[in-house]
Amino acid sequence: MKRQYRLRDRADFQRTRQEGKCWGHRLVVLCALRNNLAYSRFGFAASRRIGKAVVRNRARRRMREIIRVNMSAIAPGWDVVLIARPALLQATYSELRDAICELLRRAGLWVTEPHVLPAG
């Protein structure tokens, strides 16, 4: 994912969490806040209760890849933070993809139908 599409500052994460609206799922939580940019930015979080560093990094990588593949289907002009929940560790890629797609639809951030990678 290109640098301009990433949320990197702690202040951006906190503002999105505190001022934005959040939607929850068993696997992941999505928080979204309107920004004044022509594109959306994404942040990925996994706390220590998820597991050690290797496990947290894997969770963030999986979420990041799902967003990267579906960027064209997501509405521009939003800051989005995805927060991993412990159940994510037992979920398959397709279950996680479906959960994130569902949350983005509930948040009203879909422009078109998502691009779905074939299983395997």
Order of alpha helices (4+ residues) and beta strands (2+ residues): alpha-beta-beta-beta-alpha-beta-alpha
